Amino acid sequence: MLGSSPAILAEQPVVLHKTAKVGDLDIFYREAGPKDAPAILLLHGFPTSSQMFRNLIPALADKFHVVAPDYPGFGHSSMPLHDKFTYTFDNLAKVVDEFTEKVGLTKYAIYVQDYGAPVGYRLASQHPERITAIVVQNGNAYDEGIDNDFWKPIKAYWNEPKSQVKRDAIRNLVTYEATKWQYLTGAKNPELISPDGAAHDQFLLDRKGNDEIQLDLFLSYGSNPPLYPKWQDYFRKHQPPMLIVWGKNDQIFPPAGAEPYKRDLKNLEFHLIDAGHFALESNGNEIADLMRTFLSKNVK
């Protein structure tokens, strides 16, 4: 058995861990697959990083060129303190846009989850000619998707952005208990959820000053709903092929946010999966299979 191990390992796609310079920032990213294959840009959510794609990348890299960056303040990218860098979704999207140009991505599909949606939809509406397809996993673009209890204290902060009381009221969202809650809630079988993901994320969240960065971004999330009509217009006008693979038990972005995509997309494949917010953790193989079939059909 031991003698066969090297051959087995050799069959796995090699994932590279790299850094690109974007302005003064070092942007960490994971990359795998042939450079001349169709490209997929994987855009992560909160409170994680490109590590959420650690299993998906090798599952796709035999046929696709897969790139997954960490945003500033996340993962292994630069983390300037919030008084040195303005943490807004406009700026995150600007950095990712410059990153794609730096690493030579001119046409690509995007996978958007959580924060990845407002980042990715900014890129798509600004550069529609670059987007070959969109995979949506619990990523919101409709008011219905944030009309639930999770968002009430965050919306209260949007309404009083100078209130320290309202800011402190959502500080619990960067704690280890909250991170574990995001990973485990809604999972059909919690035994499938590795504790390593939440522990990795929390180690980086607990860096000095990162809590203020995340609170700034909770405030900046209020800039996204006013852009929903623009993103929806992009969907209707450009009709990107879209695959929805949505964890239906998510209490942050429930299926109410998935259904409205049906209004605007004609080439839409729609799947509600028996999973939570981080559906890749429990249903990664299912999502990878759906992606391979969908992208092979729609992206040349």
N, C-alpha and C positions, 0 to 999 in steps of 0.2 A: 504493500500500500504506500509506504513512504517513497518508494522509488517512482511512483506515478504522480506524486504531488507536484513536482516542477512543471510537468506537462499540463496538468490541470490549471495551474496558475497562469501558465503562458497563454492559455486561451482567453483569459480575461482581458478586456480592453484596459490599456494603461491610462490612468488619470493623472494629469500633471497639476501641480500646485504652484501657481505663478503670481507675479505681481506686475502691474502696469502703472506707469506714472501718469496721472491725470492732474495737470496743474501742479500744486504742491502736495497732492495726496498720493499715497501708495494704495492702489486698489488691488486687493487680493482676488484671485479667481481660480476656479477649477476648470480644466479643459481636457477634452478627450475626443477621439474620433478623427477621421481623415479631414484634412483642411479643405479638400475639394468636394466634400459631401454637403448636403443641405444643412444649414446651420440652425441651431436652436439656442435661444438666449433664455436661460432659466432665471427668473426674478423672484427672490425669496420674500417672505413676510416677516412680521414681528412675532416673537422676540428672537428669531433665529438668524440664519445666515445661509450661505451656500451649502453648509453642512446638511441642510434638510434634503439636498439632492444627492447625498453621498451614495445611495443605492440606485437612484434613477439614472445617473450619468453612465455608469458602465452597462446598464440595461439597454441604452440607446446608442452607445458610441460605436457599435460595429457598422451602423448605417448612416449615422448623423455626426456632424461636428457640433459638439455640445460645449457651451460656455456658460459658467455660472459665477457672476461676480458677487462680492460682498459690498453693500453700500458703505459710505463713510459712517463711522460710529458703530458698525456691525462687524461681527466675525473678526477676520484678521486684517481688514483694511484700516487705514489711518483713522484715528479717533481724536481729532482736535476738539478741545473743550467747547462748550456751546457759546462761550463769549468770543471764540476765535473763528468759528464757522457757523453760518446760519443754517440750522437744520430745518429745512422745509422740504415738502415734496417736490416743489419746483427745482430746488437745488439738487436733490437726489437724482431726479430725472436728468438734469443737465450733466451731472457727473457720469451717469450711465451712458448717456448719449455720446459724450466725448470718449468714454471708454470703448464703446463699440467701434468708433472710428479709429482709435488707437490700435485695437487688435485686429482691424481689417474686416469687421462684419458689415457688409454692404446690403445683404438681403438675409432675412432670418425670420423664423417663427419665434413666437414668445410664449413662455409658460408663465402665467401670472397667478400668484397666490397671496391673499391678504395685501400687504403693502406693495407687493409686486404689481397689483392691478393699477393703482394710481400712477406708479412709475411707468409701467408698460404702456398704459393708454395715453399718457403724455407723449411718449415716443411715437406711438402708432398714429395719433392724430396730427403730429408734426411731420412725420415722414411716412405717409401711407404707402409710398412706393417701395419701402424697405421690408414691409411686413408680408410674409408669405402665408402665415396661418397663426391662429391664437388658440392656446390651450388654457382654459380657465378652471382653476381648482380653488373654489371658495375665495373668489376675488370679485369685488363689488363694483357696479357701475350704475346702480339704480337706488332711488330713495327707499324702496321697499326693503332693501338689504340691510339698512341700519335703523329700522323702525322696531327696535326691541330693547329689552331691559339693559343689556350689556352697554349700550351706547348712551343711556340716560345721563350718567355722571360726566361722561366725556362731552356730551352736547351742552351740559350745564357750564362746563369750562369754556367751551366755544362762546357761549353767551356772555361770560364775564372773564375775558382773557387776562385781565390784570388782577384777578382775585387769587391770592395765595391759598386761601381756604379751598377754592375749587380745584386748584392745581394739586394741593396735598391730598384731596379726596380721591384722586386716582393714582396716587403713588404706590398703592398696593399692587398695581398691575405689573410692576417690575420686580416683585418678590418671587422667591422660589416656589411658593405655594401656587401663585398665579400661573407661573410657567408650567408647572406639572399639570395644573387644571386644564390648560390649553391642550396639552398633549393627550391627556387621558379621557377628558369628557367627550362622550359620544362614541368612543371606541367600542365596537361590538365585543371584542375580546381584548381586554387590557393587557393580557399576557403577551400579546404580539408587539406591544409598545416598549421598545428598549428605553431604559431610564437614562441611557447615555446622552440622548438628544437634549433633554431638558437640563441635565447637569452641565453639558457643554455650553448651552445657551446662557445659563445662569452665571457660570464662571465669568463670561464676558460682560454680561449685564452688571455684574457686581464690581467692575472696574470703577475707580474713583471718578465721579463726574458723569458716568454713563446714564445714571438715573435722570439727570437734568436734560440730557440729550433726548431721551425717550419721551419725557414729558413735553418738550418742545415739539416733538413730532406728533404727539397726541393732539396738541393744539393745532398744528398745521394740517392735520387730517380734515379739519373744518374747511380747508380750501378746496377739497375734492368734490363735495356735492354740487357746488355751483358749476363745476365742469362736466357733470353728468350729461347735460343736454348736448354738449360738444362731442363727447365720446359716443353718445348714442347716434348722433348725426354721422360720425365717422363710420359706425357700424352699417347704417342704412345706405350711405353713399358708396362705400368701398367694398362692402360685403366680404370681409376676410373669412376664409373657411375657419370655422370655430368648433372646437371640441370642448364640451363642458363635462368635467369629471368632478362632481361636487359631493363632499361629505355631508350627507343629509341630516346628520345629528349635531352639526356645528351650532353652538349657541352664540357665536360672534357674528358670523355671516350665514344665517340659516337659508334653507331653500327658497324662501321668499325673495332672496336676491338673485337666485338663479333663473327663476321662471320668466322674468321680464326680457331676458335675452331673446326669447322666442319671438317677441314682437318685432325685433329689428334685424335678425339674421336669417337669411334664406338657406345658406349652406351650413346648417347647425346639426351637430351630433350631440345628443343630450343624455347624460347618465347621472342619476342620483345614486350615490354609493353609500352603503351602510357603514359609515365612518364619521369621524369628527373633524375638527379644524385641520389637523395634520394628517390627512388621509393617506399620504405617502407612507407614513409609519406603519400602518396596518394593512394597507391595500396597494402597496407599491407595485407588485407584480401585475395586478389587474390594471392599474393605471398605465404602466409601461406597455402592456399588450395593446390597450386601446389607442395609445399614442402612436405606436409603431404602425398599426393598421391605418389609422386616420392620416398620419403624415405621409406615409408611403403613397396613399391615394391622392392627396391634395398638394403635396410639395414635390416639385420636380428638381 
